[in-house]
Amino acid sequence: MADEIENGQKAKPEKMLSDEQKAKLAESQGVTDAEIADGDPDGSLEQKDIDTPIDNKGSKFETFFDAPYSEIKVVLRDTIKPDQRIIDLGANKGNLEDFLDTLDIPVAVECVDTDQQALEELKAKQFENLQIEVAPMDANDFVDGYTGDNVDIALVNATLHEINTPSDQRQYLQHFFERMRAILKQEGRVIVGDYYYPDSVTDEEVASFIEYQKKAINHADAREKFVKPELLCEIGQESGFLVEHTKEIRAVKEIDRRYYIVVLRKQ
Ligand SMILES: C[S@@+](CC[C@H](N)C(=O)[O-])C[C@H]1O[C@@H](n2cnc3c(N)ncnc32)[C@H](O)[C@@H]1O
């Protein structure tokens, strides 16, 4: 395994969806199982050439996550429609809002984050097409306390690992999707993008990468915090959501760390 990473060979992708989940997805999309991306049909699991970051949480942060941002941008471009109401859980200083604004589609975005300073930066930005509100608070409290059922899109990019309960992810996701069902319009969508390490990567390899990542961007999360996409899809489906789209890429060249996107539509 270590050799594979060092030599930059393509990793064998772990199964992202169960056979039953794939069948449901195929049925809903009118495609064959073979076209569903739990293999690597378009080469997206190949190692990406990403500039090696050297310091801080500034512009290098985006460079480190170039490939994932490219993926979420494609999904946003294909999903967002005029006049939608979006909630962005863990919006930070508005990386996704910067991109949304370039789409020339008028939308309202409520940006939630515990980082008040980041939200201040976001609020100070001039957007052409976005009507922005900020909610400096815990995302779970925001979702629990939301009283409307008027949300078109709930965006959760690189944040699920921060807000879930690692000791009981199943229960956390059951509650999360129950709340999502309550606040989303019919056919509303939850778009989740996040990372995980496949089981084939050893804890030692992860520990060594965490040290490297801390030096690179002053931040690294424990492996246990990440929700695997298979569990996300499973609980989402059990909770009355259709898994509309999934994609997974290898996010960095140093280790087989995956970034996935799952789009779930309320039925
Ligand atoms: C890696 S950043 C992702 C930012 C943004 N979604 C993006 O894709 O660029 C994770 C964000 O989650 C926020 N966060 C962490 N725990 C949170 C919580 N309990 N409630 C709300 N936001 C939280 C952090 O402050 C940070 O801004």
The ligand as an ORCA input file, in Angstrom:
! r2SCAN-3c Opt
* xyz 0 1
  C     -13.283     23.142      6.057
  S     -14.339     24.469      6.362
  C     -15.434     24.370      4.957
  C     -15.849     25.722      4.471
  C     -16.766     25.752      3.247
  N     -17.941     24.930      3.403
  C     -16.030     25.378      1.987
  O     -16.403     24.390      1.348
  O     -15.108     26.092      1.609
  C     -15.360     23.888      7.702
  C     -16.169     24.999      8.362
  O     -17.046     24.426      9.328
  C     -17.141     25.340     10.409
  N     -17.658     24.630     11.581
  C     -17.027     23.745     12.367
  N     -17.855     23.277     13.303
  C     -19.048     23.894     13.109
  C     -20.306     23.829     13.745
  N     -20.511     23.030     14.792
  N     -21.313     24.592     13.262
  C     -21.118     25.405     12.205
  N     -19.948     25.498     11.556
  C     -18.931     24.752     12.002
  C     -15.731     25.866     10.565
  O     -15.720     27.081     11.260
  C     -15.327     26.012      9.092
  O     -15.630     27.296      8.631
*
